[in-house]
Structure formats: structure tokens, C-alpha cells
């Protein structure tokens, strides 16, 4: 996914992943910027602000 405004449909639990100074077992479902649908990305890839806010605003799948 390209940097900038992105959207997520929902989140689900999965394997733990570490990146960007975060570790998370939550995966966010989205459509990527190349036309693939229902792609999951680790919540660990989010910016600091979005990492801490996502659980409150993205519903569980």
C-alpha cells in the first residue's frame, strides 16, 4: 500500500508480526493500491498514531 490515506474494512487476529517499532497479532483487511481485494496487512505497519487508534475505530471481521 502506498503512503497516505488508506482504509480498512475490519481486523482479525493472526500471527504475530513485528515492524516499524510495533508488534501486533492483528491484521487489517483492505484493498491494496494495485487492484487486489481483501488483502490483509499487519497492524504493525501503521504509523504510531494509527497503530494506537485503529482498535477503537476499525470493527472486528
C-alpha positions in Angstrom: 0.0 0.0 0.0 1.2 3.4 -0.8 1.8 6.0 1.9 -1.1 8.4 2.5 -4.8 7.9 3.2 -5.8 4.2 3.3 -8.9 2.5 4.6 -9.6 -0.8 6.4 -12.8 -2.8 6.4 -12.1 -4.8 9.6 -9.4 -6.5 11.6 -8.9 -10.1 12.7 -6.4 -12.0 14.9 -3.5 -13.8 13.3 0.2 -14.5 13.6 2.3 -12.0 15.5 4.4 -9.7 13.3 6.9 -7.0 14.2 7.7 -3.9 12.1 8.0 -0.2 12.4 8.8 -0.5 16.2 5.4 -2.2 16.8 4.4 -5.8 17.4 0.9 -6.9 16.7 -1.2 -10.0 16.2 -4.0 -8.0 14.5 -4.4 -8.0 10.7 -6.4 -5.4 8.8 -8.4 -6.2 5.7 -8.2 -3.7 2.8 -7.9 -3.3 -0.9 -4.3 -2.6 -2.0 -3.2 0.1 -4.4 -2.7 -2.4 -7.3 -6.3 -3.7 -7.5 -6.1 -6.7 -5.2 -9.2 -7.1 -2.9 -9.4 -8.5 0.6 -5.7 -8.1 1.3 -4.6 -8.4 5.0 -1.8 -6.2 6.3 -0.4 -6.3 9.8 -1.4 -3.5 12.1 2.4 -3.3 13.0 2.9 -1.5 9.6 0.8 1.5 10.7 2.2 4.9 11.9 2.3 5.4 15.6 -0.9 7.5 15.7 -2.9 5.0 13.6 -1.4 2.0 15.4 -2.9 3.1 18.8 -6.1 4.4 17.3 -7.1 1.5 14.9 -8.5 -0.9 17.6 -11.0 1.8 18.5 -12.2 2.7 15.0 -11.9 -0.5 12.9 -14.5 -3.2 13.6 -13.7 -6.9 14.1 -14.3 -9.0 11.0 
